[in-house]
Amino acid sequence: MSTAVDRSAARLLKPDVLARLGSLDLVARTVVDGMMSGLHRAPHFGFSQEFAEYRAYSEGDDLRFVDWNVYARTGRTYIKRFRGETGTTLNLLVDASASMGIGDPVSKLQTARWLAASLAWMTRRQRDALSLAIIDEGLREVQPPSSRPDSLPRALALLERTRAGEGTDLLASLSTLRASITRRGLVVLISDLYADPEQLVTALQPFAHAGQDIVLFRILAPEEVEPSVRKVTALRDVESGNTTIVAPDFLEGGYRRRFAEHDEALESACRRVGAQRVTVRTDEPLDAALQAWLRLRERRGR
Amino acid sequence: MSLALPAYLLGLAALALPWLLHRFGEQRAEQRDFASDRFLEAVPPPVSERHRLRYRLLFALRCLALLALCLLFARPWLAIGEPRGAPRTLHAAVLDTSLSMRAGDRFDRARDALDRQLADLPAEDRVRLFAFGQRLQAIGDEAGSPAQARTALATLEPGHGRGDFGELMRGLDAIGSRADLPVAALVATDLQASALPVRRNDLFAPSLASFELIDGGDDRPTVNVRVDATASTADRASARVEIELDVSTGPGGRAGETGDGGAIVGTLIVEHGGERLHAEPVTLSASGPVRPWRRTLDALTLPPSPTDALTVRFAGERDDALPDDDVQRVALRRERAFQVSLSGIGASLPERARLFLTTAFESDRSAEVRRASGGAQRLADDTDLAVVAIEPGDAQGLAAVREAVRRGADVLLMPAAVDGTLASDDAVTARFPERGVAVDAVVGAHPLGAAGIDWFGVRRYAPTRFAAEQGDRVLVTSQGREPVLIERDVGGRGRLLLLDDPLDGEASNLPFEPAFVELLDAVRRWADSDGALPERIDSGASLLLPDGVQVLDPQGEALLSLDDRASAERLVLDRPGLYRVLDVRGERLVEVVTDARESRLEPMDGAVRTAWQARHDGSAGGADAMSAEGSADGAASGTGATSGPETRRTGAADQRWLLVWLLPALGLLVLGESLLGNRRLDVRRDGS
């Protein structure tokens, strides 16, 4: 039975299935539910409304969560806290540059939308605050941090209407955002990370110094990870418009070597700023990414 | 050459083929969008041996295609579908009919020689007969058979014009370039040295397929004396006659070969109306450098005769080679100064204007200026030009002037001076600032020749006073387009000019400028020109005809029909003698004389003739000799000649070969180039 459920969940998380769902809300719910079902009984994960602890009431707490039974018995006001409720802020940064439009049949931007929607959905399940920023050459659109119930649908709506734009300037975008992200929380950047690793370090270091936990989801399409052509082909950079004529053997040799070197440099940069990097391929289910996310949350102990 | 030739159009179509194949057979290289070119490296396309071979083949095909196209352009006159028995050559048979051909039996010899050449031609060849005198004149409307040409040849007679071999070759070259067939020229001439052009390289007609000179000259000793004379009279009672006798010798005609030690003995005779006025024995030398013999008869008494012409002739004791130039009819020209009268009608001519006019008219003693009185009634009397000052508003005075002009007076009308008003008139000052307005001629095509006068520096300070009327011809204007000099047609025998300047030195600075003397000189020549008719022209030259004239030939026959009188602009006078030109102004005489160069019967140097012929035979020696004979610039252009007759004779066979092989080959080459080029282009596009 358990195998059947796993198989079903895995089927639901496949990109081609998700692509047919249409609504981001539905996709996020499906992704999260599917993943949770697949992780049932996993001892190190829990993600439900189960009770975690009592905390003394402090001014400003929501009165709905006051345990009136305890108050009646003890005369003291306690707030019920549930497991998974961390009180943190998730700052989602989604790269919507032109390069994110690459990918067939599912583009990197589509995968990024799904991933962001899923993360937002989980965040709201934990009643955490959520912010969303769409970036490309600069800061295209920002939804400020909010723990209100409508923050999720607004975020989903913003993701729905996001289309691939022009070029990328992560450094400028992150620099702009740095001032607006003040509360400690999670900074999640979803991008293909075609940036100079050193510049990335420069851009992320202020967040790290501010105590933010940084997660980089690197979205990659299979044709850029393992490009393959049968004959010499003209490849056009969608952001700069430059066309480069490349040979098949170069794509299978030199290109992959350079790509791997860049990947290693990114990894090194992430280590330097204490960021976690998760690679997400557009042709693979999102559960691996989400599991990595949950592992991170668990490690944070919140 | 025409761009509408089939070969050219086929070549164009062949050139369009590659474009069409590229356009519709294009294979675009695959192009993909890629996320980032950060890790990409442009790779030069590896060129395989197969590609290299294909490229070289393509290069060769392109070169060959271009070569074939060049050949097509070089031979654009492909004769397609030439039927059997069609004419292969157009023969241009030219017979020299210039005056020198009248010497001895030159004309008959040349005609017979040409006739023999025509008799030897294939019957299917076409022949066009030309007479070459003053110009190359086609006989008949179109080319015919050799037999027809021989018939026409028998009717030709020598003329009196002057031949120029440069003109001959230019004419033949034009015929060769226009003809559909290769043109072979046969030229029968006396090879007169004086007919050679100054530029020896003009003796080349590159469009001719062949050229053959037929010597019709006389190699017997010949001597020719030419008479040239002018006569003038001041009082119709006596005449001044200037006579020049020019001796020339033909082949072997130099001293010792004429049989009398080089002396030519004869009598110079001057006659008037059939009466001998003067006769004197003359001995001319034909040895050594020949110089003209000159005699001036200062006061030859004229008999009372209605004729106004003299006859001057030389009667030699031995036969003259060219009798046509031994006698000349000479018009008796009036010998007196140009008479100018200065007067005023209703106003007086300012003293300063009188001074300016007198000085300018009498500057070269060609005119006499006198004051006239008696008003308009006396304008036409014994005056060549009347300069009249008048108030522009004086209608009565103007009408009188018009009437005088109708009677035959030539009048230069000026406004009377306006004293003391110019400086005080603010309006005038405003329109004509202190520096005045410039003056310039506007009509170049007028016998007065105002456009030839340097008007620079002439400025007007006063406004116009003569208004131009309908039918006026404005010859000179001010900068403000106001008329300064007007010719007004009043419909009479005389002519009327209106000079809008009182010549007082205040209304303009014209009297102080060089243009003033030039203007008055032009007016004098214009008034004295008898309607711009020349006094003398060479036989064969054209006479420009004034409107409404009749021309009588030396025998008194009218040369112009009623239609000709209305429409003819020029008349070719090819027979020497005195022609009479009649119009409303009376009768004027025009002498038509033989060209002195035609009277020189010396044949051209043998080396020149050889070079002339060799130039068309394609030998290098011909070109060299021609260059050596010709001027420096002629030598330079001579090196540009490339093709000789031999090359052209084989042209027809080459053209057929071109038609059969070259066009299909060009098509195949272009097709191959297109196919290979298309692939090569594809290779270049995707880099493989």
HADDOCK unambig.tbl for C-alpha pairs under 7 A between the chains (distance, minus, plus):
assign (segid A and resid 99 and name CA) (segid B and resid 35 and name CA) 4.47 0.50 0.50
assign (segid A and resid 99 and name CA) (segid B and resid 36 and name CA) 6.85 0.50 0.50
assign (segid A and resid 102 and name CA) (segid B and resid 34 and name CA) 6.99 0.50 0.50
assign (segid A and resid 102 and name CA) (segid B and resid 35 and name CA) 6.12 0.50 0.50
assign (segid A and resid 232 and name CA) (segid B and resid 686 and name CA) 6.21 0.50 0.50
assign (segid A and resid 232 and name CA) (segid B and resid 687 and name CA) 6.50 0.50 0.50
assign (segid A and resid 232 and name CA) (segid B and resid 688 and name CA) 6.21 0.50 0.50
assign (segid A and resid 233 and name CA) (segid B and resid 30 and name CA) 5.72 0.50 0.50
assign (segid A and resid 233 and name CA) (segid B and resid 31 and name CA) 5.99 0.50 0.50
assign (segid A and resid 233 and name CA) (segid B and resid 686 and name CA) 6.26 0.50 0.50
assign (segid A and resid 234 and name CA) (segid B and resid 30 and name CA) 6.45 0.50 0.50
assign (segid A and resid 234 and name CA) (segid B and resid 31 and name CA) 4.68 0.50 0.50
assign (segid A and resid 234 and name CA) (segid B and resid 32 and name CA) 6.31 0.50 0.50
assign (segid A and resid 234 and name CA) (segid B and resid 686 and name CA) 6.88 0.50 0.50
assign (segid A and resid 235 and name CA) (segid B and resid 31 and name CA) 5.81 0.50 0.50
assign (segid A and resid 235 and name CA) (segid B and resid 32 and name CA) 4.93 0.50 0.50
assign (segid A and resid 235 and name CA) (segid B and resid 33 and name CA) 5.69 0.50 0.50
assign (segid A and resid 235 and name CA) (segid B and resid 34 and name CA) 5.71 0.50 0.50
assign (segid A and resid 236 and name CA) (segid B and resid 32 and name CA) 5.98 0.50 0.50
assign (segid A and resid 236 and name CA) (segid B and resid 33 and name CA) 4.71 0.50 0.50
assign (segid A and resid 236 and name CA) (segid B and resid 34 and name CA) 5.42 0.50 0.50
assign (segid A and resid 237 and name CA) (segid B and resid 33 and name CA) 6.12 0.50 0.50
assign (segid A and resid 237 and name CA) (segid B and resid 34 and name CA) 5.01 0.50 0.50
assign (segid A and resid 237 and name CA) (segid B and resid 35 and name CA) 5.79 0.50 0.50
assign (segid A and resid 237 and name CA) (segid B and resid 36 and name CA) 5.09 0.50 0.50
assign (segid A and resid 237 and name CA) (segid B and resid 37 and name CA) 5.53 0.50 0.50
assign (segid A and resid 238 and name CA) (segid B and resid 33 and name CA) 5.90 0.50 0.50
assign (segid A and resid 238 and name CA) (segid B and resid 34 and name CA) 6.00 0.50 0.50
assign (segid A and resid 238 and name CA) (segid B and resid 35 and name CA) 5.98 0.50 0.50
assign (segid A and resid 244 and name CA) (segid B and resid 42 and name CA) 5.50 0.50 0.50
assign (segid A and resid 245 and name CA) (segid B and resid 42 and name CA) 5.22 0.50 0.50
assign (segid A and resid 245 and name CA) (segid B and resid 43 and name CA) 6.32 0.50 0.50
assign (segid A and resid 246 and name CA) (segid B and resid 41 and name CA) 6.50 0.50 0.50
assign (segid A and resid 246 and name CA) (segid B and resid 42 and name CA) 5.27 0.50 0.50
assign (segid A and resid 246 and name CA) (segid B and resid 43 and name CA) 5.28 0.50 0.50
assign (segid A and resid 247 and name CA) (segid B and resid 43 and name CA) 6.04 0.50 0.50
assign (segid A and resid 255 and name CA) (segid B and resid 39 and name CA) 5.71 0.50 0.50
assign (segid A and resid 255 and name CA) (segid B and resid 40 and name CA) 6.26 0.50 0.50
assign (segid A and resid 258 and name CA) (segid B and resid 39 and name CA) 5.90 0.50 0.50
assign (segid A and resid 259 and name CA) (segid B and resid 39 and name CA) 6.50 0.50 0.50
